Amino acid sequence: MSEPFHIIPATSDAPLFLFGDHASRHIPDRYADLGLSGEDLTRHIAWDIGTEDVIRGVCKRFKCGGIVAGFSRLLIDPNRNTRMESLIPKESDGTYIPGNQDVDAAARQDRIDTLYKPYHKALSEHLSAQDGPFTVSVHSFTPKPHLGERRRLDLGLLVKHDEASAERFKFLINRLAPEYSVGINEPYSAMDLNYTVDKHIAPRALPHLAIEIRQDHIDTAAGVARLVKLLGDALKEMMD
């Protein structure tokens, strides 16, 4: 059986922890790719492209711990409340998802029990095991949705509970890489979709960042390396 999450073990006591809700596009065989094929299984609707590599790269630099979900958000979205209709999406950015059209209560609960809950439980346990780590959530966004306008923004920071950390990080990115545009609550707002941070980070009052990276910056190994260095340099200054 596929694992619903993957732990990145810490090899130091660095007070930093990273996680990725949408890092994987994996769909276990029993779901028959939800009736999808081709590009739909690899484009942004299935996962946040590049985020697992970025998370692992930053964790390697700081020797800190992390966790990434091990399943596609097309199956069930861990960054949604279980009461939300979009928890199991019937379509995404114009793509109809056959395997999600007639999910009954038992099948829905099975996805919650075998994928969603284990990921959240593991994330909670790892956060509780540390003494107030600076926590970073990493997401990525497509440069051009099928049903939307082209996005010029390079990095976004989703801000709801820790404005000070976001402002400090934005200042550092502007100094370290002035060619990058950094938006607050763009291209999404933390006031709308912020479930994992609201559930695990805010109640612990942890200093944190929720970072969105435009996917064409991290869809190659060279791009990932550049962003790992940039994010790592900024995080180092924040924690020093």
C-alpha positions as CSV (number, residue, x, y, z in Angstrom):
1,M,0.0,0.0,0.0
2,S,1.3,3.5,-0.8
3,E,2.3,5.7,2.0
4,P,0.1,8.7,2.7
5,F,3.1,10.8,3.7
6,H,6.9,10.8,3.6
7,I,9.0,12.0,6.5
8,I,12.2,13.9,5.9
9,P,14.2,13.1,9.1
10,A,16.1,15.9,10.8
11,T,19.9,15.3,11.3
12,S,20.4,18.3,13.5
13,D,18.6,20.4,16.0
14,A,17.9,23.2,13.6
15,P,14.6,24.9,14.7
16,L,13.1,24.7,11.2
17,F,10.4,22.4,9.8
18,L,9.0,22.3,6.2
19,F,5.9,20.7,4.8
20,G,4.1,20.2,1.5
21,D,0.4,19.5,1.3
22,H,0.4,19.1,-2.5
23,A,3.9,17.8,-3.2
24,S,2.9,14.5,-4.8
25,R,0.9,13.5,-7.9
26,H,0.7,9.9,-6.8
27,I,-2.6,8.0,-7.3
28,P,-2.6,4.4,-6.0
29,D,-3.5,1.8,-8.6
30,R,-6.9,1.0,-7.0
31,Y,-8.2,4.4,-8.1
32,A,-7.3,3.7,-11.8
33,D,-6.0,7.3,-12.3
34,L,-9.5,8.6,-11.5
35,G,-10.3,8.0,-15.2
36,L,-7.7,10.6,-16.3
37,S,-4.8,10.2,-18.7
38,G,-1.9,12.0,-20.3
39,E,-1.2,15.6,-19.3
40,D,-4.0,15.8,-16.8
41,L,-2.0,13.4,-14.5
42,T,1.1,15.6,-14.6
43,R,0.0,19.2,-14.8
44,H,-0.7,21.5,-11.9
45,I,-4.2,20.1,-11.1
46,A,-2.6,16.9,-9.8
47,W,0.1,18.5,-7.6
48,D,2.3,21.5,-6.8
49,I,5.0,20.9,-9.3
50,G,8.6,21.2,-7.9
51,T,7.6,21.6,-4.3
52,E,8.9,18.2,-3.0
53,D,12.3,18.9,-4.5
54,V,12.4,22.4,-3.0
55,I,11.4,21.1,0.4
56,R,14.0,18.3,0.4
57,G,16.6,20.7,-0.8
58,V,16.0,23.2,2.0
59,C,15.8,20.4,4.6
60,K,19.2,19.1,3.3
61,R,20.8,22.5,3.6
62,F,19.6,23.1,7.2
63,K,19.6,19.4,8.2
64,C,16.1,20.0,9.4
65,G,13.0,17.8,9.3
66,G,10.0,17.9,7.0
67,I,7.0,16.0,5.7
68,V,5.3,15.8,2.3
69,A,1.9,14.3,1.4
70,G,2.2,11.1,-0.6
71,F,-0.9,11.4,-2.7
72,S,-2.4,13.7,-5.3
73,R,-4.8,16.4,-4.3
74,L,-7.1,15.1,-7.0
75,L,-7.9,12.2,-4.7
76,I,-8.4,14.3,-1.6
77,D,-7.0,17.7,-0.8
78,P,-5.3,17.9,2.6
79,N,-5.4,21.7,2.5
80,R,-9.2,21.6,2.8
81,N,-11.6,21.2,5.7
82,T,-13.5,17.9,5.4
83,R,-16.8,19.8,5.1
84,M,-15.7,21.6,2.0
85,E,-17.1,20.5,-1.3
86,S,-13.7,20.9,-3.0
87,L,-12.2,18.3,-0.6
88,I,-12.7,15.7,-3.4
89,P,-12.8,17.8,-6.6
90,K,-15.2,16.9,-9.4
91,E,-13.3,19.1,-11.7
92,S,-10.2,21.2,-11.6
93,D,-9.2,24.1,-13.9
94,G,-11.6,22.9,-16.6
95,T,-10.8,19.2,-16.3
96,Y,-13.6,16.8,-15.5
97,I,-12.5,14.1,-13.1
98,P,-14.5,10.9,-13.8
99,G,-13.4,9.0,-10.7
100,N,-14.7,11.7,-8.4
101,Q,-18.2,12.1,-9.8
102,D,-20.0,9.5,-7.8
103,V,-18.0,9.1,-4.6
104,D,-20.4,7.9,-2.0
105,A,-20.1,8.5,1.7
106,A,-18.2,5.2,2.4
107,A,-15.7,5.9,-0.4
108,R,-15.3,9.5,0.8
109,Q,-14.7,8.3,4.3
110,D,-12.2,5.7,3.1
111,R,-10.1,8.5,1.5
112,I,-10.3,10.5,4.6
113,D,-9.2,7.6,6.8
114,T,-6.4,6.2,4.6
115,L,-4.9,9.4,3.1
116,Y,-6.1,12.6,4.7
117,K,-6.1,11.7,8.4
118,P,-2.7,9.9,8.5
119,Y,-1.0,12.9,6.8
120,H,-2.5,15.4,9.3
121,K,-1.7,13.1,12.2
122,A,1.9,12.8,11.2
123,L,2.3,16.5,10.7
124,S,0.8,17.2,14.1
125,E,3.0,14.7,15.8
126,H,6.2,16.1,14.3
127,L,5.3,19.7,15.1
128,S,4.5,18.7,18.7
129,A,7.8,16.9,19.0
130,Q,9.8,20.1,18.4
131,D,10.2,23.1,20.6
132,G,8.5,25.8,18.6
133,P,10.1,25.4,15.2
134,F,10.0,28.1,12.5
135,T,7.6,26.4,10.1
136,V,7.4,26.8,6.3
137,S,4.6,25.5,4.1
138,V,5.7,25.3,0.4
139,H,3.2,25.4,-2.5
140,S,3.5,26.3,-6.2
141,F,1.2,27.8,-8.8
142,T,0.9,27.5,-12.5
143,P,2.0,30.4,-14.7
144,K,-1.1,30.1,-16.8
145,P,-4.3,28.3,-15.6
146,H,-6.4,26.9,-18.4
147,L,-9.3,29.0,-17.1
148,G,-7.4,32.1,-16.0
149,E,-5.0,34.9,-16.9
150,R,-1.2,34.6,-17.1
151,R,0.5,35.2,-13.8
152,R,3.6,37.4,-13.7
153,L,4.2,37.1,-10.0
154,D,7.3,35.1,-9.0
155,L,6.7,34.3,-5.4
156,G,3.6,34.7,-3.2
157,L,3.3,34.7,0.6
158,L,0.0,33.7,2.1
159,V,-0.5,35.7,5.3
160,K,-3.1,35.4,8.0
161,H,-1.5,34.7,11.3
162,D,2.2,35.9,11.1
163,E,2.4,39.1,9.1
164,A,5.8,40.0,10.6
165,S,7.6,36.9,9.3
166,A,6.1,37.4,5.8
167,E,7.1,41.1,5.7
168,R,10.6,40.2,6.9
169,F,10.9,37.4,4.3
170,K,9.7,39.7,1.5
171,F,12.2,42.4,2.4
172,L,15.0,39.8,2.3
173,I,14.0,38.4,-1.0
174,N,13.7,41.9,-2.4
175,R,17.3,42.5,-1.3
176,L,18.8,39.2,-2.3
177,A,17.0,38.8,-5.6
178,P,15.4,42.2,-6.7
179,E,14.4,40.7,-10.0
180,Y,11.8,38.6,-8.2
181,S,8.3,40.0,-7.7
182,V,6.9,39.0,-4.3
183,G,3.2,39.4,-3.5
184,I,1.2,39.1,-0.3
185,N,-1.9,36.9,-0.5
186,E,-1.3,36.4,-4.2
187,P,-2.1,34.5,-6.3
188,Y,-4.3,33.1,-3.5
189,S,-5.3,34.5,-0.2
190,A,-4.8,32.9,3.2
191,M,-8.1,34.4,4.1
192,D,-9.8,31.9,1.7
193,L,-7.7,28.7,1.7
194,N,-5.4,28.2,4.6
195,Y,-6.7,25.0,6.3
196,T,-3.4,23.2,7.2
197,V,-1.9,26.4,8.7
198,D,-5.1,27.2,10.5
199,K,-5.3,23.7,11.9
200,H,-1.7,23.0,13.0
201,I,0.4,26.2,12.9
202,A,-1.9,28.9,14.3
203,P,-3.1,27.1,17.4
204,R,0.6,26.5,18.3
205,A,1.4,30.1,17.7
206,L,4.4,29.1,15.6
207,P,6.3,31.6,13.5
208,H,5.8,30.6,10.0
209,L,5.7,31.3,6.3
210,A,3.4,29.9,3.6
211,I,5.3,30.3,0.3
212,E,3.9,30.0,-3.2
213,I,6.4,29.6,-6.0
214,R,5.6,30.0,-9.7
215,Q,6.1,26.6,-11.2
216,D,8.3,27.6,-14.1
217,H,11.0,28.6,-11.6
218,I,11.1,25.0,-10.1
219,D,10.3,22.6,-12.9
220,T,14.0,21.8,-13.6
221,A,16.8,20.7,-11.4
222,A,18.7,23.9,-12.1
223,G,15.6,26.0,-11.2
224,V,15.1,24.1,-8.0
225,A,18.7,24.6,-7.0
226,R,18.4,28.4,-7.5
227,L,15.2,28.6,-5.4
228,V,16.6,26.4,-2.7
229,K,19.6,28.7,-2.4
230,L,17.5,31.8,-2.4
231,L,14.9,30.6,0.1
232,G,17.7,29.1,2.2
233,D,19.7,32.4,2.3
234,A,16.6,34.3,3.3
235,L,15.6,31.8,6.0
236,K,19.1,31.7,7.4
237,E,19.0,35.5,7.9
238,M,15.6,35.2,9.6
239,M,16.7,32.6,12.0
240,D,20.2,34.1,12.8
